[in-house]
Amino acid sequence: MKLTATVASKEFSDVLSRVAAGEVIEIERHGHTVAVIVPPQQGLLAGHDLLALIERLPASDEKYGSDVVGLGEVLRPPVEPWPS
């Protein structure tokens, strides 16, 4: 749905209710979209929550680097036996 900035400001409570119900609303000013209000995406972390999660991870051991390199070698895409 598209609304002008004037209508969106006058009906802001209704706009928020519609977004909470899953609707995406574009706000226009002078015929150009200036904002899009969308429902929050589930599963995304705020920056400070991500940092807190990283701080709780166990420290890597001395084999970590070689393990990552080894995975890169093992997980290569298969070679096409019959090139086109």
N, C-alpha and C positions, 0 to 999 in steps of 0.2 A: 504494500500500500504506500502511496505517496501523499504527503501532507505539506502544506506550506508552513513556514516557520511560525506564522501568526496563528494558524489553526492549531498547530502542535503545542504552542505555548498556552493557548486558551483551554485546550483539552488534555493537558499533560497527564493527569491522573488516568484518563481513559487510554492514552497512548501507552502508559506503563502497564496497564492491565492487559492490553492486547498483546504487548511484547511478552509479558509473563505467560500468556496463553500459547506462545510459540510464533507469533506473527513478526515479520520483519518490516520495519517502517522506515521509509526514506523521507528525510526532511529537505524541502527545497526552499531556496531563496532566490528570487528573480529568475526562476526557471532552471536553476542549476542545483543539483544535489549537493548539500553541504554537510549532511550527516546521515548515518544509517544506524538505527537502533535495533539491536538484535538480542535474542535471549542469550543468557550466559552459556558458554560451552562447557559441558561437563568433562572432567578429566584433565583440564589444564591447571597448572600450578602457577601461583603468583611467584614472582622472583624470589621473595624472601622465604617462601615455603620450599622452593627448589633448593636454595642454599642450605636451609636447615636439614633437608633430606640428604644432601651430599655430605654434610658434616657428620651425619650418623653412619655413613658407609664405612666398612672396615678398610684399613690401609691396605694398599696393594703390596704384594711381596716382590722379591727380586726377579721372579720369573714372569711377571705380568707382561713386560714388553715383548719377550720372546713368544709368549702365548698368543698375543695379538698378531704378531707376524706370522706365526704358524697357522692361525685361523685364516688369515688372508691367503695363504698358500693352499689350504684345504678347500676353501669355499669359492674358488674360482669357477666361473661358468664353464659348463662342459664344452669341449671342443667339438665343433660340428664335423662329423666324419665324412660327410658328403657335401663339400662346398658347392654353392650354386654358381 
